[in-house]
Amino acid sequence: MKQQVLVIVGPTAVGKTELTLRLAEELDGEIISADSMQVYRGMDIGTAKASLVERERIPHHLIDVVDPGENFSAADYQRLSRQAVDGIVARGKLPIFSGGTGLYVRAAIDDYNFIEVENNYTVRDSLKQQVREAGLDALYKRLQSVDQRVAQRLHSNDERRIVRALEVYETTGQTLSFWEQQKDVNKSVYDAIFIGLNRPREELYARVNLRIEQMIKEGLVDEVKSLVDMGLSFVAQQALGYKELLPYLEGRLTLEEAKELIKLQTRRYAKRQLTWFRADTRVKWVDVTNMEQAQQEILPILAKQWQI
């Protein structure tokens, strides 16, 4: 029998942390973060990690795994998350994935095909030289022209993944999305129930704006500055909420301008997350305007599929 796992997805600031904690307490579960930035130590405020109090309340996994600057891929996440599932199940608990990084969710839950294309350092170095000479935006536009599917899920500042996608294309003559589809990526290795959380758009965007203001008050600027001081500005350049503050630290934007930019980019990111998860027909959507009501709406879904 496949192991039972619950998967809570949705856009940033929708309320995944709060509802997942509620469900974990009611269902005797442990939480596995499905966020590509929460794996990094020291990047706490800008990634909206569960607080230490919340982590004491319910065990969390795949948070603070590596230091910023260390390599960490979706394949690494797949391996570690499945180890976490095994451990949680062995303790008689329910594994509950919670996060908004669609690729990490797919990697953990599905028979996801990580292509075995060897590194082509000659091509990679050439692409990196093109970044230095023509700028990353030029390579991102090129990726959009050859592999729209992959380009849509990557941020235009994600140099490492943009370069890798073009490296695969130039090395094999086929796009990254072609190789990913050589297996059925929606064939789950678990008995998984997918719950998508959403709110009315204006309410969601208001929560995004409020979250950004709170992050600034909690010290996000100092968190970004610490990365820069450690020589890790390249990490900040790839993380939402961090890269927008670099121009402020360099004196090119006011703090108010930087905050508005973060809010804008975060709203856009939330829209992309919704597009990604809505494409997965397994996701059952729940409005979380009323948390208590949403929780009671989810429980019958679990009871029906798992016959509990």
MARDRENRO-25537 format. One line per 8 residues: their letters; for each residue x, y, z of N, C-alpha, C, O. Coordinates in steps of 0.1 Angstrom, whole numbers, plus 5000, padded with zeros to 4 digits. Example, Ala and Ser with C-alpha at 12.3 -4.5 7.8 and 13.67 -1.06 7.14 Angstrom:
# MARDRENRO-25537
as = 5132/4943/5078/5123/4955/5078/5132/4967/5078/5142/4967/5085  5128/4978/5071/5137/4989/5071/5129/5000/5079/5134/5011/5080 $
***
This chain:
# MARDRENRO-25537
mkqqvlvi = 5008/4988/5000/5000/5000/5000/5009/5013/5000/5019/5013/5007  5004/5023/4992/5011/5035/4992/5009/5043/5005/4999/5042/5012  5020/5050/5009/5019/5058/5021/5009/5070/5019/5009/5076/5008  5001/5073/5029/4992/5084/5028/4999/5097/5031/5006/5098/5042  4998/5108/5023/5003/5121/5025/4993/5131/5022/4986/5130/5012  4993/5142/5029/4984/5153/5026/4993/5164/5021/5004/5167/5026  4988/5171/5010/4996/5181/5004/4988/5194/5004/4977/5195/4997  4993/5205/5011/4986/5217/5011/4994/5227/5003/5006/5230/5006 $
vgptavgk = 4988/5233/4992/4995/5242/4983/4986/5255/4982/4975/5256/4987  4992/5265/4975/4985/5277/4973/4995/5289/4972/5007/5287/4974  4990/5300/4969/4999/5312/4967/5004/5317/4980/4999/5314/4991  5015/5325/4979/5021/5331/4991/5011/5340/4998/5003/5347/4992  5012/5340/5011/5004/5348/5020/4989/5344/5021/4981/5351/5027  4986/5332/5015/4972/5328/5015/4967/5323/5029/4955/5323/5033  4977/5318/5037/4974/5312/5050/4977/5298/5052/4971/5291/5060  4987/5293/5044/4991/5279/5044/4996/5275/5058/4993/5264/5063 $
teltlrla = 5004/5283/5064/5010/5280/5077/5000/5278/5088/5000/5268/5095  4991/5287/5089/4980/5286/5099/4972/5274/5097/4969/5267/5107  4967/5272/5085/4958/5260/5083/4965/5247/5085/4959/5238/5090  4977/5247/5080/4985/5234/5081/4987/5230/5095/4987/5219/5099  4990/5240/5104/4992/5238/5118/4979/5232/5124/4980/5223/5132  4968/5238/5121/4955/5234/5126/4953/5219/5122/4949/5211/5130  4955/5216/5109/4953/5202/5104/4963/5192/5111/4959/5181/5114  4975/5197/5112/4985/5188/5118/4981/5184/5132/4983/5172/5137 $
eeldgeii = 4976/5193/5140/4972/5191/5154/4960/5181/5154/4959/5172/5162  4950/5183/5145/4938/5175/5144/4941/5161/5139/4934/5151/5143  4950/5160/5129/4953/5147/5123/4965/5140/5128/4969/5130/5123  4971/5146/5138/4984/5140/5144/4994/5139/5133/5000/5128/5130  4998/5150/5127/5007/5150/5116/5020/5158/5119/5021/5164/5130  5029/5157/5110/5041/5165/5110/5043/5172/5097/5038/5166/5087  5049/5183/5096/5048/5192/5085/5062/5191/5077/5072/5192/5083  5061/5190/5064/5073/5190/5055/5072/5203/5047/5062/5204/5039 $
sadsmqvy = 5081/5212/5048/5080/5225/5041/5083/5222/5026/5093/5214/5023  5075/5227/5017/5077/5226/5003/5080/5240/4997/5073/5245/4989  5091/5246/5002/5095/5260/4998/5110/5260/4995/5118/5255/5003  5113/5264/4983/5127/5263/4978/5136/5272/4985/5149/5270/4985  5131/5282/4992/5140/5292/4999/5141/5289/5014/5151/5292/5021  5131/5282/5020/5131/5279/5034/5142/5268/5038/5145/5266/5050  5148/5262/5028/5158/5252/5031/5171/5259/5035/5180/5253/5041  5172/5272/5033/5185/5279/5036/5185/5285/5050/5175/5292/5054 $
rgmdigta = 5195/5283/5057/5197/5288/5071/5199/5303/5070/5206/5308/5061  5194/5311/5080/5196/5325/5080/5187/5333/5071/5187/5346/5073  5180/5327/5063/5170/5334/5054/5156/5331/5060/5149/5323/5055  5153/5338/5071/5141/5335/5079/5130/5344/5076/5118/5340/5074  5132/5357/5077/5121/5367/5077/5115/5367/5062/5103/5366/5061  5124/5369/5053/5119/5370/5039/5113/5358/5033/5106/5359/5023  5116/5346/5039/5110/5334/5034/5097/5330/5042/5091/5319/5039  5094/5338/5052/5082/5335/5060/5082/5321/5066/5072/5314/5066 $
kaslvere = 5093/5317/5072/5094/5304/5079/5085/5304/5091/5082/5314/5097  5080/5292/5094/5073/5290/5106/5082/5294/5118/5094/5292/5118  5076/5301/5128/5084/5305/5139/5089/5294/5148/5084/5282/5146  5098/5297/5157/5103/5286/5166/5092/5281/5174/5091/5269/5177  5083/5290/5178/5071/5285/5187/5063/5276/5179/5058/5265/5184  5060/5279/5166/5052/5270/5157/5059/5257/5155/5052/5247/5154  5072/5257/5154/5080/5245/5151/5080/5236/5164/5082/5224/5163  5079/5242/5176/5078/5235/5188/5064/5229/5189/5063/5218/5195 $
riphhlid = 5055/5236/5184/5041/5231/5185/5039/5219/5176/5032/5209/5181  5044/5219/5164/5044/5207/5155/5057/5206/5148/5063/5215/5144  5063/5193/5148/5076/5191/5141/5075/5195/5127/5066/5192/5119  5086/5203/5122/5087/5207/5108/5100/5201/5102/5109/5198/5109  5099/5198/5089/5110/5192/5082/5114/5200/5070/5105/5207/5064  5126/5199/5065/5131/5205/5053/5132/5221/5055/5130/5228/5045  5134/5225/5067/5137/5239/5070/5151/5240/5075/5155/5232/5084  5159/5250/5071/5173/5252/5076/5181/5239/5073/5188/5234/5082 $
vvdpgenf = 5182/5235/5060/5189/5223/5056/5203/5226/5052/5213/5219/5056  5205/5237/5045/5218/5241/5040/5221/5256/5042/5212/5263/5044  5234/5260/5041/5237/5274/5042/5235/5281/5028/5236/5274/5018  5231/5294/5028/5230/5301/5016/5243/5300/5008/5254/5301/5013  5241/5298/4995/5253/5296/4986/5256/5281/4983/5263/5278/4973  5252/5272/4992/5254/5258/4989/5244/5254/4978/5233/5259/4978  5248/5244/4970/5239/5239/4960/5228/5230/4966/5231/5222/4975  5216/5233/4962/5205/5225/4966/5195/5225/4955/5190/5235/4951 $
saadyqrl = 5192/5213/4950/5183/5211/4938/5170/5205/4942/5168/5200/4953  5161/5205/4932/5148/5198/4934/5151/5183/4936/5143/5176/4943  5161/5177/4930/5165/5163/4932/5169/5161/4947/5165/5151/4952  5176/5170/4952/5180/5169/4967/5167/5170/4975/5166/5162/4985  5158/5179/4971/5146/5180/4979/5138/5167/4978/5132/5162/4988  5138/5161/4966/5130/5148/4965/5136/5138/4974/5128/5131/4981  5149/5136/4974/5155/5126/4983/5152/5128/4998/5148/5119/5005  5154/5141/5002/5153/5144/5016/5138/5144/5021/5135/5139/5032 $
srqavdgi = 5129/5148/5012/5115/5148/5016/5110/5134/5017/5101/5131/5026  5114/5125/5008/5109/5111/5009/5115/5104/5021/5109/5096/5027  5127/5108/5025/5133/5103/5038/5124/5108/5050/5122/5100/5059  5120/5120/5049/5112/5126/5059/5099/5119/5060/5094/5116/5071  5093/5116/5049/5080/5109/5049/5081/5095/5056/5073/5091/5064  5092/5088/5052/5094/5075/5058/5095/5076/5073/5090/5068/5080  5103/5086/5078/5104/5088/5092/5091/5091/5099/5088/5086/5110  5083/5100/5093/5071/5104/5099/5061/5092/5100/5054/5090/5110 $
vargklpi = 5060/5085/5089/5051/5073/5089/5056/5063/5099/5047/5057/5106  5069/5061/5101/5074/5051/5110/5070/5055/5125/5069/5047/5133  5068/5068/5127/5064/5073/5140/5049/5073/5142/5043/5077/5152  5042/5068/5132/5027/5067/5132/5020/5080/5130/5009/5082/5134  5027/5090/5124/5021/5103/5121/5018/5104/5106/5022/5096/5098  5010/5115/5103/5006/5118/5090/5016/5128/5084/5017/5139/5089  5023/5125/5073/5031/5136/5066/5022/5146/5059/5013/5142/5052  5025/5159/5062/5017/5169/5056/5027/5179/5049/5034/5186/5056 $
fsggtgly = 5027/5179/5036/5035/5188/5028/5028/5202/5028/5015/5202/5026  5035/5213/5029/5029/5226/5029/5039/5236/5023/5050/5238/5028  5034/5242/5012/5043/5252/5005/5038/5256/4992/5028/5251/4987  5046/5265/4986/5041/5271/4973/5051/5269/4962/5049/5275/4951  5062/5261/4964/5071/5258/4953/5066/5246/4945/5068/5235/4949  5060/5248/4934/5053/5238/4926/5063/5227/4922/5059/5215/4922  5075/5230/4918/5084/5220/4913/5088/5211/4925/5090/5199/4923  5090/5216/4937/5094/5208/4948/5082/5199/4952/5085/5187/4956 $
vraaiddy = 5070/5204/4951/5058/5195/4954/5058/5183/4944/5056/5172/4948  5060/5187/4931/5059/5176/4921/5071/5166/4923/5069/5154/4922  5083/5171/4926/5094/5163/4928/5092/5153/4939/5096/5141/4938  5086/5158/4950/5084/5149/4962/5073/5139/4960/5075/5127/4964  5062/5143/4954/5050/5135/4953/5050/5126/4941/5045/5114/4942  5055/5130/4930/5053/5123/4917/5065/5115/4913/5076/5117/4918  5063/5106/4904/5074/5099/4897/5081/5108/4888/5080/5106/4875  5087/5118/4893/5093/5129/4885/5106/5125/4879/5114/5119/4885 $
nfievenn = 5107/5128/4866/5119/5124/4858/5129/5135/4859/5129/5145/4851  5139/5133/4867/5151/5142/4867/5160/5137/4856/5166/5126/4857  5162/5145/4846/5169/5140/4834/5184/5138/4838/5190/5145/4846  5189/5127/4832/5203/5124/4835/5212/5129/4824/5218/5121/4817  5212/5142/4822/5221/5148/4812/5234/5152/4819/5233/5160/4829  5245/5147/4815/5257/5151/4822/5260/5166/4820/5256/5172/4811  5267/5171/4830/5271/5185/4830/5280/5188/4818/5289/5180/4815  5276/5198/4810/5285/5202/4798/5291/5215/4802/5285/5226/4799 $
ytvrdslk = 5303/5215/4808/5308/5227/4813/5313/5237/4802/5313/5249/4804  5316/5231/4790/5319/5240/4779/5308/5249/4776/5309/5261/4774  5296/5243/4774/5284/5250/4771/5280/5259/4782/5276/5271/4780  5281/5254/4795/5277/5262/4806/5286/5275/4808/5281/5286/4810  5299/5273/4806/5308/5285/4807/5305/5295/4796/5305/5307/4798  5301/5290/4784/5298/5299/4773/5285/5307/4776/5284/5319/4774  5275/5300/4782/5263/5307/4786/5265/5317/4797/5260/5328/4797  5274/5314/4806/5277/5323/4817/5284/5335/4812/5282/5347/4816 $
qqvreagl = 5293/5333/4802/5300/5344/4795/5289/5353/4788/5291/5366/4788  5279/5347/4782/5269/5355/4776/5261/5363/4786/5256/5374/4783  5259/5358/4798/5252/5365/4808/5260/5378/4812/5255/5389/4813  5273/5376/4813/5282/5387/4816/5282/5398/4805/5282/5410/4808  5281/5394/4793/5282/5403/4782/5269/5409/4778/5268/5421/4775  5259/5400/4777/5246/5405/4772/5235/5407/4783/5225/5413/4780  5238/5401/4795/5228/5403/4805/5219/5390/4806/5217/5384/4796  5215/5388/4818/5206/5376/4821/5193/5377/4813/5187/5367/4809 $
dalykrlq = 5188/5389/4812/5175/5391/4805/5175/5385/4791/5165/5380/4786  5187/5387/4784/5188/5382/4770/5187/5367/4770/5180/5361/4761  5193/5360/4780/5192/5345/4780/5178/5341/4784/5173/5331/4779  5172/5348/4793/5158/5344/4797/5149/5346/4785/5140/5337/4783  5150/5356/4777/5142/5358/4765/5144/5346/4755/5135/5341/4749  5157/5342/4754/5160/5331/4746/5154/5318/4751/5148/5310/4743  5154/5316/4764/5147/5304/4769/5132/5305/4767/5126/5294/4764  5126/5316/4768/5112/5318/4765/5109/5314/4750/5098/5308/4748 $
svdqrvaq = 5118/5316/4741/5116/5313/4727/5118/5298/4724/5111/5293/4715  5126/5291/4732/5129/5277/4729/5121/5268/4738/5118/5256/4735  5118/5272/4751/5111/5264/4760/5102/5272/4769/5106/5275/4781  5091/5276/4764/5082/5285/4771/5077/5279/4784/5075/5286/4794  5075/5266/4784/5070/5259/4796/5079/5260/4808/5074/5264/4819  5092/5258/4806/5101/5260/4817/5103/5274/4820/5104/5278/4832  5104/5283/4810/5105/5297/4813/5094/5303/4822/5097/5311/4830  5082/5298/4820/5071/5303/4827/5072/5300/4842/5067/5308/4851 $
rlhsnder = 5079/5289/4846/5080/5286/4860/5092/5292/4867/5093/5291/4879  5101/5297/4859/5114/5303/4864/5112/5318/4866/5106/5324/4857  5118/5323/4876/5119/5338/4877/5130/5343/4868/5140/5336/4866  5128/5354/4862/5138/5360/4852/5151/5362/4858/5161/5365/4851  5153/5362/4872/5166/5364/4878/5172/5351/4883/5183/5351/4889  5166/5340/4880/5171/5327/4884/5182/5322/4874/5180/5313/4866  5194/5328/4876/5204/5325/4866/5208/5311/4865/5210/5305/4854  5210/5304/4877/5214/5290/4877/5205/5281/4869/5209/5273/4861 $
rivralev = 5192/5283/4871/5182/5274/4864/5180/5278/4849/5178/5269/4841  5181/5291/4846/5180/5295/4832/5192/5289/4824/5190/5284/4813  5204/5291/4830/5216/5286/4823/5215/5271/4822/5218/5265/4811  5210/5264/4832/5209/5249/4831/5199/5245/4820/5202/5235/4813  5188/5251/4820/5178/5248/4810/5183/5250/4795/5181/5241/4787  5191/5261/4793/5197/5263/4780/5208/5253/4777/5210/5249/4766  5215/5250/4788/5226/5240/4787/5221/5226/4782/5226/5220/4773  5209/5222/4788/5203/5209/4784/5199/5210/4769/5201/5201/4762 $
yettgqtl = 5193/5221/4766/5188/5223/4752/5200/5222/4742/5199/5216/4732  5211/5230/4745/5222/5230/4736/5230/5217/4735/5236/5213/4725  5229/5209/4747/5237/5197/4747/5229/5185/4741/5235/5177/4734  5216/5185/4742/5208/5173/4738/5200/5176/4725/5196/5167/4718  5198/5189/4722/5190/5192/4711/5175/5192/4714/5166/5194/4705  5172/5188/4727/5158/5188/4731/5156/5197/4743/5166/5199/4751  5144/5202/4745/5142/5211/4756/5141/5204/4770/5139/5192/4770  5143/5211/4781/5142/5205/4794/5128/5200/4796/5126/5189/4802 $
sfweqqkd = 5118/5208/4791/5104/5203/4793/5101/5190/4786/5093/5182/4790  5108/5188/4774/5107/5175/4767/5112/5164/4775/5105/5154/4777  5123/5165/4781/5129/5154/4790/5120/5152/4802/5119/5140/4806  5115/5162/4808/5107/5161/4819/5094/5153/4817/5088/5146/4825  5089/5153/4804/5077/5147/4801/5079/5132/4796/5069/5126/4792  5091/5127/4797/5093/5113/4793/5088/5103/4803/5087/5092/4800  5084/5108/4815/5076/5100/4824/5063/5107/4827/5062/5119/4825  5054/5100/4833/5041/5107/4837/5044/5114/4850/5044/5108/4861 $
vnksvyda = 5046/5127/4850/5049/5135/4861/5038/5136/4871/5040/5140/4883  5026/5132/4867/5014/5132/4877/5011/5119/4882/5000/5117/4888  5020/5109/4881/5018/5096/4887/5024/5096/4901/5037/5095/4902  5016/5097/4911/5021/5099/4925/5026/5086/4930/5021/5075/4928  5037/5087/4938/5043/5076/4945/5036/5074/4958/5039/5064/4965  5027/5083/4962/5020/5082/4974/5005/5082/4972/5000/5084/4961  4998/5078/4982/4983/5080/4983/4981/5094/4987/4979/5096/4999  4982/5103/4978/4982/5118/4982/4969/5125/4979/4962/5122/4970 $
ifiglnrp = 4965/5133/4989/4954/5142/4987/4959/5157/4986/4966/5161/4995  4956/5163/4975/4960/5177/4973/4949/5187/4976/4938/5186/4971  4952/5196/4985/4943/5207/4989/4949/5220/4985/4960/5224/4989  4942/5228/4977/4947/5241/4973/4939/5252/4980/4927/5252/4981  4947/5261/4986/4941/5272/4994/4940/5285/4985/4950/5288/4978  4929/5292/4986/4928/5304/4979/4919/5314/4987/4911/5310/4996  4919/5326/4983/4911/5337/4988/4907/5346/4977/4913/5346/4966  4897/5355/4979/4894/5365/4969/4906/5373/4966/4914/5376/4975 $
reelyarv = 4908/5377/4953/4921/5383/4949/4924/5395/4957/4936/5397/4962  4915/5404/4959/4918/5417/4966/4922/5414/4981/4931/5420/4986  4916/5404/4987/4919/5400/5000/4933/5394/5001/4941/5397/5010  4937/5385/4991/4950/5379/4990/4961/5390/4988/4971/5390/4995  4958/5400/4979/4968/5410/4977/4970/5419/4989/4981/5424/4992  4959/5421/4997/4960/5429/5009/4969/5422/5019/4977/5428/5026  4967/5409/5020/4976/5401/5029/4990/5401/5025/4999/5402/5033  4993/5401/5012/5006/5402/5006/5012/5415/5011/5024/5415/5016 $
nlrieqmi = 5005/5426/5009/5010/5439/5013/5013/5440/5028/5023/5446/5032  5004/5435/5036/5006/5435/5050/5018/5427/5054/5025/5431/5063  5020/5416/5048/5031/5407/5051/5044/5414/5048/5054/5413/5056  5045/5421/5037/5058/5428/5034/5061/5439/5044/5072/5440/5048  5051/5446/5048/5053/5457/5058/5058/5450/5071/5066/5456/5078  5052/5439/5075/5056/5432/5087/5070/5427/5086/5078/5428/5096  5074/5422/5075/5088/5417/5073/5098/5428/5074/5108/5426/5080  5095/5440/5069/5104/5451/5070/5105/5455/5085/5116/5458/5090 $
keglvdev = 5094/5455/5092/5094/5458/5107/5102/5448/5115/5109/5451/5124  5102/5435/5110/5109/5425/5117/5124/5424/5114/5131/5417/5121  5128/5432/5104/5143/5432/5102/5147/5426/5089/5159/5422/5088  5139/5426/5079/5143/5420/5066/5155/5427/5060/5163/5421/5053  5155/5441/5061/5167/5448/5055/5180/5443/5061/5189/5441/5054  5180/5441/5074/5193/5436/5081/5196/5422/5076/5207/5418/5075  5185/5414/5074/5188/5400/5069/5194/5400/5055/5203/5393/5053  5189/5409/5047/5195/5410/5033/5210/5416/5034/5219/5411/5027 $
kslvdmgl = 5212/5425/5043/5225/5431/5044/5235/5421/5049/5246/5421/5046  5230/5412/5058/5239/5401/5063/5244/5392/5052/5255/5388/5052  5235/5389/5042/5239/5381/5031/5250/5388/5023/5259/5382/5018  5247/5401/5021/5257/5409/5013/5270/5410/5020/5281/5408/5014  5270/5412/5033/5282/5413/5041/5290/5399/5041/5302/5399/5042  5283/5388/5039/5290/5375/5038/5294/5372/5024/5299/5361/5021  5293/5381/5015/5296/5379/5001/5286/5370/4993/5290/5364/4984  5274/5370/4998/5264/5362/4992/5253/5370/4985/5241/5366/4985 $
sfvaqqal = 5257/5381/4979/5247/5389/4972/5241/5382/4961/5229/5384/4957  5248/5372/4955/5242/5364/4944/5231/5355/4949/5222/5352/4941  5231/5352/4961/5219/5344/4967/5207/5354/4968/5196/5350/4964  5210/5365/4973/5199/5375/4975/5193/5379/4962/5181/5382/4961  5201/5379/4951/5196/5383/4938/5186/5373/4932/5179/5376/4923  5185/5361/4938/5176/5351/4933/5164/5349/4942/5155/5341/4938  5163/5356/4953/5152/5353/4963/5142/5365/4963/5147/5377/4965  5130/5362/4961/5119/5372/4962/5119/5379/4976/5119/5372/4986 $
gykellpy = 5119/5392/4976/5119/5400/4988/5133/5403/4992/5134/5412/5001  5143/5397/4987/5157/5400/4990/5163/5409/4979/5169/5419/4981  5161/5404/4966/5168/5411/4955/5162/5425/4953/5170/5434/4949  5150/5428/4957/5144/5441/4956/5150/5451/4965/5149/5463/4963  5156/5446/4976/5162/5455/4986/5176/5458/4983/5182/5467/4989  5182/5451/4974/5196/5454/4970/5198/5468/4965/5207/5475/4969  5189/5473/4956/5190/5487/4951/5189/5497/4962/5195/5507/4962  5181/5494/4973/5180/5502/4984/5193/5503/4992/5198/5514/4996 $
legrltle = 5199/5491/4994/5212/5491/5001/5223/5498/4993/5233/5503/4999  5221/5498/4980/5231/5505/4972/5228/5520/4970/5235/5527/4963  5217/5524/4975/5213/5539/4974/5206/5542/4962/5205/5554/4958  5202/5532/4954/5195/5535/4941/5180/5536/4942/5173/5541/4933  5174/5532/4954/5160/5533/4956/5158/5537/4971/5166/5534/4979  5147/5543/4973/5143/5546/4987/5137/5533/4993/5133/5524/4985  5136/5533/5006/5130/5521/5012/5116/5519/5008/5111/5508/5006  5108/5530/5007/5094/5530/5003/5093/5524/4989/5084/5516/4986 $
eakelikl = 5102/5528/4980/5102/5523/4966/5105/5508/4966/5099/5501/4958  5115/5504/4974/5118/5490/4974/5107/5482/4980/5104/5471/4975  5100/5487/4990/5088/5480/4995/5077/5478/4985/5072/5467/4984  5075/5488/4977/5064/5488/4967/5068/5478/4956/5060/5471/4951  5081/5477/4953/5086/5467/4943/5084/5453/4948/5080/5444/4941  5087/5451/4961/5085/5437/4967/5071/5433/4966/5067/5422/4962  5062/5443/4970/5048/5440/4969/5043/5436/4955/5036/5426/4953  5048/5444/4946/5044/5441/4932/5049/5428/4927/5041/5420/4921 $
qtrryakr = 5061/5425/4930/5067/5412/4925/5061/5400/4932/5059/5389/4927  5057/5402/4945/5051/5391/4953/5037/5388/4948/5033/5377/4947  5030/5399/4944/5016/5397/4939/5017/5389/4925/5009/5380/4922  5027/5393/4917/5029/5386/4904/5033/5371/4907/5028/5362/4900  5041/5369/4917/5045/5355/4920/5033/5347/4925/5032/5335/4921  5024/5353/4933/5012/5346/4937/5004/5342/4925/4998/5331/4925  5003/5351/4915/4995/5348/4903/5001/5336/4896/4994/5327/4891  5015/5335/4895/5021/5324/4888/5019/5311/4896/5017/5301/4890 $
qltwfrad = 5020/5312/4909/5017/5300/4917/5003/5294/4915/5002/5282/4913  4993/5303/4914/4980/5298/4912/4979/5292/4898/4972/5282/4897  4985/5298/4888/4985/5292/4875/4991/5278/4875/4985/5269/4869  5002/5276/4882/5009/5263/4883/5000/5253/4889/4997/5242/4883  4994/5256/4901/4986/5246/4908/4973/5243/4902/4967/5232/4903  4967/5253/4895/4954/5251/4889/4955/5242/4877/4945/5236/4873  4967/5240/4872/4969/5231/4860/4969/5217/4865/4968/5207/4857  4970/5214/4878/4970/5201/4883/4956/5197/4888/4950/5203/4897 $
trvkwvdv = 4949/5188/4880/4935/5185/4882/4933/5178/4895/4921/5176/4900  4943/5173/4902/4942/5166/4915/4939/5175/4926/4934/5171/4937  4942/5188/4925/4940/5198/4936/4926/5201/4938/4919/5205/4928  4921/5200/4950/4908/5203/4954/4909/5217/4961/4916/5218/4971  4902/5227/4956/4903/5241/4961/4894/5244/4972/4882/5240/4972  4899/5251/4982/4892/5255/4994/4894/5270/4996/4906/5274/4997  4884/5277/4999/4885/5291/5002/4888/5292/5017/4881/5286/5026  4898/5300/5021/4903/5300/5035/4900/5314/5041/4907/5318/5051 $
tnmeqaqq = 4890/5321/5036/4886/5334/5042/4882/5331/5057/4886/5339/5066  4875/5320/5059/4872/5316/5073/4880/5303/5076/4876/5292/5070  4890/5304/5084/4899/5293/5086/4892/5281/5093/4894/5269/5088  4883/5283/5102/4876/5273/5109/4867/5265/5099/4867/5253/5099  4860/5273/5091/4851/5267/5081/4860/5259/5070/4855/5248/5066  4871/5264/5066/4880/5257/5057/4884/5244/5062/4885/5234/5055  4888/5244/5075/4893/5232/5081/4882/5221/5082/4885/5210/5079  4870/5225/5085/4859/5216/5085/4855/5211/5071/4849/5200/5070 $
eilpilak = 4858/5219/5061/4855/5215/5047/4865/5205/5042/4862/5196/5034  4878/5206/5047/4888/5197/5043/4887/5183/5049/4889/5173/5042  4883/5182/5061/4882/5169/5068/4874/5158/5061/4878/5147/5060  4862/5162/5056/4854/5152/5048/4861/5147/5035/4859/5136/5031  4869/5156/5029/4876/5152/5017/4886/5141/5020/4887/5131/5013  4893/5142/5032/4902/5132/5036/4895/5119/5040/4899/5108/5036  4884/5120/5047/4876/5109/5051/4871/5101/5039/4871/5088/5040  4867/5107/5029/4861/5101/5017/4872/5093/5010/4870/5081/5006 $
qwqi = 4884/5099/5007/4894/5092/5000/4901/5081/5008/4904/5070/5003  4903/5084/5020/4910/5074/5029/4901/5065/5037/4906/5057/5044  4888/5068/5036/4878/5060/5042/4881/5059/5057/4882/5048/5063  4882/5070/5063/4885/5071/5078/4873/5078/5085/4873/5079/5097 $
***
